[in-house]
């Protein structure tokens, strides 16, 4: 039976390098901010959201 690995975040677990993890984390944060903005505005078409 192997010992499970511990990671600081899900991004650290799925990325090959710390730089990739940081990139994934930044992209996820950006997507959350965009989603919050679209939700705040109401119903935008995909073109309007872009």
VMD Tcl script that builds the backbone (N, CA, C; Angstrom):
set m [mol new atoms 150]
animate dup $m
set s [atomselect $m all]
$s set {name element resname resid chain x y z} {
  {N N UNK 1 A 0.853 -1.185 0.000}
  {CA C UNK 1 A 0.000 0.000 0.000}
  {C C UNK 1 A 0.888 1.234 0.000}
  {N N UNK 2 A 0.618 2.142 -0.910}
  {CA C UNK 2 A 1.443 3.345 -1.004}
  {C C UNK 2 A 0.846 4.472 -0.168}
  {N N UNK 3 A 1.701 5.396 0.201}
  {CA C UNK 3 A 1.285 6.562 0.971}
  {C C UNK 3 A 0.769 7.622 0.020}
  {N N UNK 4 A -0.423 8.184 0.283}
  {CA C UNK 4 A -0.942 9.223 -0.607}
  {C C UNK 4 A -0.077 10.481 -0.539}
  {N N UNK 5 A 0.010 11.172 -1.666}
  {CA C UNK 5 A 0.770 12.423 -1.710}
  {C C UNK 5 A -0.116 13.570 -1.251}
  {N N UNK 6 A 0.501 14.563 -0.644}
  {CA C UNK 6 A -0.215 15.768 -0.226}
  {C C UNK 6 A 0.236 16.931 -1.096}
  {N N UNK 7 A -0.729 17.729 -1.517}
  {CA C UNK 7 A -0.451 18.890 -2.355}
  {C C UNK 7 A -1.046 20.135 -1.714}
  {N N UNK 8 A -0.463 21.271 -2.051}
  {CA C UNK 8 A -0.956 22.543 -1.539}
  {C C UNK 8 A -2.280 22.948 -2.145}
  {N N UNK 9 A -2.537 22.510 -3.370}
  {CA C UNK 9 A -3.787 22.831 -4.054}
  {C C UNK 9 A -4.022 21.820 -5.158}
  {N N UNK 10 A -5.203 21.831 -5.698}
  {CA C UNK 10 A -5.507 20.946 -6.818}
  {C C UNK 10 A -4.610 21.270 -8.007}
  {N N UNK 11 A -4.271 22.528 -8.164}
  {CA C UNK 11 A -3.418 22.941 -9.287}
  {C C UNK 11 A -2.020 22.338 -9.153}
  {N N UNK 12 A -1.517 22.283 -7.936}
  {CA C UNK 12 A -0.217 21.650 -7.710}
  {C C UNK 12 A -0.271 20.160 -8.029}
  {N N UNK 13 A -1.406 19.544 -7.768}
  {CA C UNK 13 A -1.551 18.107 -7.989}
  {C C UNK 13 A -1.592 17.751 -9.470}
  {N N UNK 14 A -2.197 18.613 -10.293}
  {CA C UNK 14 A -2.371 18.254 -11.704}
  {C C UNK 14 A -1.314 18.849 -12.626}
  {N N UNK 15 A -0.553 19.805 -12.140}
  {CA C UNK 15 A 0.466 20.450 -12.975}
  {C C UNK 15 A 1.802 19.726 -12.835}
  {N N UNK 16 A 2.600 19.834 -13.876}
  {CA C UNK 16 A 3.932 19.227 -13.865}
  {C C UNK 16 A 4.979 20.110 -13.197}
  {N N UNK 17 A 4.753 21.430 -13.220}
  {CA C UNK 17 A 5.723 22.363 -12.653}
  {C C UNK 17 A 5.001 23.421 -11.818}
  {N N UNK 18 A 5.705 24.077 -10.915}
  {CA C UNK 18 A 5.087 25.176 -10.158}
  {C C UNK 18 A 4.588 26.304 -11.075}
  {N N UNK 19 A 5.283 26.532 -12.194}
  {CA C UNK 19 A 4.869 27.570 -13.128}
  {C C UNK 19 A 3.533 27.211 -13.779}
  {N N UNK 20 A 3.369 25.954 -14.135}
  {CA C UNK 20 A 2.094 25.516 -14.712}
  {C C UNK 20 A 0.971 25.633 -13.685}
  {N N UNK 21 A 1.251 25.287 -12.448}
  {CA C UNK 21 A 0.243 25.399 -11.390}
  {C C UNK 21 A -0.177 26.855 -11.209}
  {N N UNK 22 A 0.780 27.769 -11.221}
  {CA C UNK 22 A 0.482 29.192 -11.083}
  {C C UNK 22 A -0.348 29.681 -12.261}
  {N N UNK 23 A -0.027 29.215 -13.461}
  {CA C UNK 23 A -0.781 29.592 -14.646}
  {C C UNK 23 A -2.227 29.089 -14.543}
  {N N UNK 24 A -2.411 27.853 -14.145}
  {CA C UNK 24 A -3.759 27.293 -13.992}
  {C C UNK 24 A -4.551 28.040 -12.927}
  {N N UNK 25 A -3.881 28.366 -11.821}
  {CA C UNK 25 A -4.540 29.104 -10.740}
  {C C UNK 25 A -4.997 30.474 -11.226}
  {N N UNK 26 A -4.147 31.175 -11.951}
  {CA C UNK 26 A -4.487 32.506 -12.468}
  {C C UNK 26 A -5.643 32.431 -13.448}
  {N N UNK 27 A -5.611 31.439 -14.328}
  {CA C UNK 27 A -6.671 31.292 -15.313}
  {C C UNK 27 A -8.008 30.974 -14.644}
  {N N UNK 28 A -7.976 30.148 -13.608}
  {CA C UNK 28 A -9.204 29.806 -12.886}
  {C C UNK 28 A -9.776 31.037 -12.183}
  {N N UNK 29 A -8.910 31.827 -11.570}
  {CA C UNK 29 A -9.359 33.053 -10.905}
  {C C UNK 29 A -9.977 34.018 -11.907}
  {N N UNK 30 A -9.360 34.150 -13.075}
  {CA C UNK 30 A -9.888 35.030 -14.110}
  {C C UNK 30 A -11.269 34.554 -14.565}
  {N N UNK 31 A -11.423 33.259 -14.778}
  {CA C UNK 31 A -12.710 32.718 -15.204}
  {C C UNK 31 A -13.786 32.943 -14.144}
  {N N UNK 32 A -13.418 32.833 -12.863}
  {CA C UNK 32 A -14.379 33.090 -11.794}
  {C C UNK 32 A -14.818 34.553 -11.801}
  {N N UNK 33 A -13.877 35.461 -12.046}
  {CA C UNK 33 A -14.211 36.884 -12.093}
  {C C UNK 33 A -15.092 37.203 -13.298}
  {N N UNK 34 A -14.792 36.592 -14.427}
  {CA C UNK 34 A -15.615 36.807 -15.619}
  {C C UNK 34 A -17.020 36.270 -15.379}
  {N N UNK 35 A -17.126 35.080 -14.809}
  {CA C UNK 35 A -18.436 34.485 -14.544}
  {C C UNK 35 A -19.243 35.351 -13.583}
  {N N UNK 36 A -18.591 35.899 -12.558}
  {CA C UNK 36 A -19.283 36.765 -11.607}
  {C C UNK 36 A -19.778 38.037 -12.296}
  {N N UNK 37 A -18.970 38.580 -13.182}
  {CA C UNK 37 A -19.358 39.799 -13.907}
  {C C UNK 37 A -20.552 39.543 -14.824}
  {N N UNK 38 A -20.526 38.427 -15.533}
  {CA C UNK 38 A -21.636 38.079 -16.418}
  {C C UNK 38 A -22.901 37.856 -15.598}
  {N N UNK 39 A -22.770 37.160 -14.476}
  {CA C UNK 39 A -23.923 36.903 -13.614}
  {C C UNK 39 A -24.470 38.214 -13.045}
  {N N UNK 40 A -23.585 39.118 -12.679}
  {CA C UNK 40 A -23.991 40.410 -12.128}
  {C C UNK 40 A -24.781 41.213 -13.158}
  {N N UNK 41 A -24.364 41.152 -14.401}
  {CA C UNK 41 A -25.016 41.915 -15.460}
  {C C UNK 41 A -26.386 41.346 -15.802}
  {N N UNK 42 A -26.526 40.058 -15.662}
  {CA C UNK 42 A -27.780 39.414 -16.053}
  {C C UNK 42 A -27.537 38.551 -17.267}
  {N N UNK 43 A -28.427 38.631 -18.213}
  {CA C UNK 43 A -28.342 37.767 -19.389}
  {C C UNK 43 A -27.671 38.497 -20.524}
  {N N UNK 44 A -26.460 38.109 -20.801}
  {CA C UNK 44 A -25.711 38.582 -21.946}
  {C C UNK 44 A -25.672 37.466 -22.985}
  {N N UNK 45 A -25.672 37.845 -24.223}
  {CA C UNK 45 A -25.386 36.831 -25.252}
  {C C UNK 45 A -23.898 36.537 -25.169}
  {N N UNK 46 A -23.501 35.477 -25.842}
  {CA C UNK 46 A -22.082 35.122 -25.839}
  {C C UNK 46 A -21.257 36.242 -26.467}
  {N N UNK 47 A -21.773 36.876 -27.526}
  {CA C UNK 47 A -21.067 37.987 -28.174}
  {C C UNK 47 A -20.934 39.175 -27.237}
  {N N UNK 48 A -22.000 39.494 -26.508}
  {CA C UNK 48 A -21.944 40.624 -25.573}
  {C C UNK 48 A -20.954 40.344 -24.435}
  {N N UNK 49 A -20.943 39.118 -23.952}
  {CA C UNK 49 A -20.020 38.757 -22.888}
  {C C UNK 49 A -18.573 38.837 -23.357}
  {N N UNK 50 A -18.341 38.517 -24.621}
  {CA C UNK 50 A -16.988 38.573 -25.163}
  {C C UNK 50 A -16.510 40.005 -25.236}
}
mol reanalyze $m
mol bondsrecalc $m
mol representation Tube
mol addrep $m
